[in-house]
Amino acid sequence: LYARRKQWPLQRVTVRLAHRRNYAEDCVGCETKPMRLDRIDREIVLEGALDDEQRASLLAISNSCPLHRSLTTGIEIATRLAAPE
């Protein structure tokens, strides 16, 4: 959307995600359960005749999207059981 508005020659965007859990080494002696750290590796492929400045701008914008902000600042999930309709 941003590239289209700027009329940049972006042809396609591909995003690949991989999720993994790492166990925190500094929690070996914890009194509670071992702490797991979730990690998402993200790879973004930008296709088109973009210059380095345009690519950097698109990367910065990808870090500002609402989903990215939610994942990096933490999410509270409220679950309730609902009656069938």
N, C-alpha and C positions, 0 to 999 in steps of 0.2 A: 504494500500500500504506500509506504513512504517512498520507495524507489519510483513507483508509478507517478506519484505526485511531483517528484523532482525531475521526472522524465529521464531517468537513468536507464542505461541499456541492460537492466537485469532481466535475464531470460527465465531462470529457474532457480529455486532454492530447495536444497535437500538437507534434511536434518536427521542425524542418526543419534540415538540415545542408547546408553548401556547403563544398567543399574547394578550396583554391587554393595555389599556390606563389609566394612572393615571393623575389626575389633580394636578398640582403643588400647594401645600398649600401656598407657599410664593408668589404666584401671585394673591392672593385674591384682593389686591388693585391696580392691574395693570390697566393702562389706555387703554391698547389694549385688544384684546380678551384673555380669560383665556388660559393659557399655558397647553398643554397636553404633557405628557411624555410617549412615547411608551416604552413598556417593553416586552422582549421575554424571557420566562422561558424555559430553555433547560435542558433536562434530557438525559443522555447518559448511555446506558447499554452495558457493555463489557462482552461478554460471552467467556469463555475459562479459562484454568489454568494459569492465569497471576498472577505475584506477585505484591505487592504494588508499587514497583518502575516502573514496566512496565505500570501499570494503570496510574500512575502519569505522565509518559512520553506521553502516548496517550492523556491524557487530555490536557497537555500543547500544543501538536501538534494541537489538535482540535481548540485551541484558536489562532492558527497562520495561519489557512487556509484563502485564499483570500476573501471568502464570509464573514467570521466572521470579518475580518479586515475592510471590506467595511461597514458593518453594525454598527460597533462600532466607526468608525471615521466619519461617515456621508456620504451620497450619494447625488450627484446632479443628478437630472433626467431631461434630456432635451427632450421635446416632440414636435413633429412637425406633421402637417397634411400632408399626402401624397395623391397623386392622385391615383385612382384605376388603376390597370393594365389591 
